[in-house]
């Protein structure tokens, strides 16, 4: 209701303005009509723009103002130059630039959202968060997978002395080192082709420092960045010198599944352990599982119960107990339980064979006895289970 009244007030005010300050001399009624029509046009525009998103309205307004400002500056630069049709070109500049500003601003109105503006400044600061790559982490290759997931922010820095070391490894006479070096160069090229990662090659070198690890530390101090590596020794030395390090191995260990004592898991016993009777298996992520008395299940997948978990710098070790180990006893490399089962399975066949042989021998003996011979003595029948004696047939 208030909006309707406000619209009527706008029509009335513009109509009175047209009547009092008529642009048509001696025609106040025509001026009042022009003012009323102008008010209706404004109200119609307001109804149309109600469906337009606010970000597009803000963008078009900012773009239109920017277009007018650009037209004013452009026409100011041409002031004093004699141009045929000066007024036409002046109007052309204003209309074209204001139109371009309105259209572009409406299409990209999200640029002017406060959150986008703040994020733009933050992203510009993130670009200067340098992550310096070590030779070992480039050859390792897992850094490329981490970059694809988007967990690495800032700029990845590949120093020139690291590239020289990679090239020396790739040119080595040892085939293993040569393959590792070429793999590192391929990984670095793969990272450079990623659209969400910024890679920078720096020529900064420190001639007074001979070791590559110390050069990385000095470069990190100079650029205020962090070193990405999986070298344990470089990790410790950099921390002692006050340089932050991102260790890929520590990240991998932190992402391994958490197991608690008492949980049951299935593991394949791959080899024998160091202690007598131990068996060793591995989870899918490479975590070592040590099973007490697991040697008896070598080459089998068994269910074990977790007893303890040991976290070391090299990784995580899980110690387990096999509940069924007590029921399996080894003798000369064979399981006694399996042997007894096998012997039991063979006994019925031997009994049937013995009976058939005995009956055949009895038939042969009866066939050899003459007709007038005395009948053989009949053995007394055995008592039945209920104590009664069956009658002879």
Steps between C-alpha positions, in 0.01 A plus 500: 500500500777740591676420173187580299462831680863581439460430128196728483703767675776467240246541216348804667835668567625453143168617357513817712861555397404469135210741549707759688822464300357397170762425231238608251449877511142612561385135529491412871253215451731332248784539749288343776416211267867453415585495871231241575614278211858525621390385846311207351808405297714503815246281682493254209881482500491437874257210452722348230820530701338333801564161339864579431750373763648767722856420395412575136339830597806602699726388220304691235496817713874485561561416135281789380678749725835365383386539138396862554832574669690338213300705246576820690871424511511399134316811388723715723805363320349605164404846619649769281513275195281619213264214409219512247180404677641564843170460685423173326830343606451632849165324529648190335776479761256537787243250370745231390720504811205521737332212316815288521532577869137405569518171307838385631413603855170309488663186360778499759320643797648233729833682470364777718383280786675594826606140561658482154684826551639386836593162355682670214726683744553184701586297191754760398669452836481121465687516173803615698489194727796323345547123526854403397531152349783267594659258255384195696137610509496565124640152428257345749203615289234517769514880496323493160205306647480744793497796259215345301285482814549874564654469847809699400451878506734769382782478250719193453863602455744282309851643547746483215755308708236233568435469126874463441514220754204330331675528164818348643301208639319457166837493317652243736658182365306297755170394346315520832615856570434598139140380521447682829631824354282477192201420718567816702510715187175345377332567835609864496369541146169343605466750786571792267210396275248508786270799483449537876871506587747782450859386440792742499858428393745719691857565397614596848814314599746509788853441365652497847280204601584168338235260632156512342324452834669808648416698186135408544510625858659830398249547218210431738635764739537753220154443351322437829365168376479139609691198375309197373706184539497139616864502612521435874842663543403815307186520712699507824769741377242745364306497825820570694562803276148634545357404158159336480486166322209306347596132512310275258574190709351659811191590298466141376539363853237736636252382234533131590193345662483508878468163671438443870603206720236229488389561142489203263647522150588266217859488383701284260813353662774569248823408677656400830580756768826562684382335820433125514149411386412850375330562169503829307232640274413838348183703465395660172670828594831327582463488879698209648302252711695269733300193611605292799521131404407604147776291345265203512265679258767593245337557161147520642253779581397485865302704751711658771432717803694824549703515820699823461600766247850647477555834321855558376665756274514240225131419527245311706526141622203297621551204734232232500418163651357203314236337715505166310875453524468267803298242308765451230819311587780444251689175473776456239350780294151338486188575700397212722131590480504470124678163515252347744210621289658345195553166677141497625373551149702200380391252769147414368641406163749260657229338717278438198792345317580271798139378521481424131827307516381301804166409337673389183730271695200349686318428174804324365524284815132398480535408134787264585305303769338171365126439517515208755722697735380601837355844531727742673422596852282801530628769726272623774328818399593814683252646738302795371520838672178437697640178656284249305653220295378483143374165368705329233344506154 
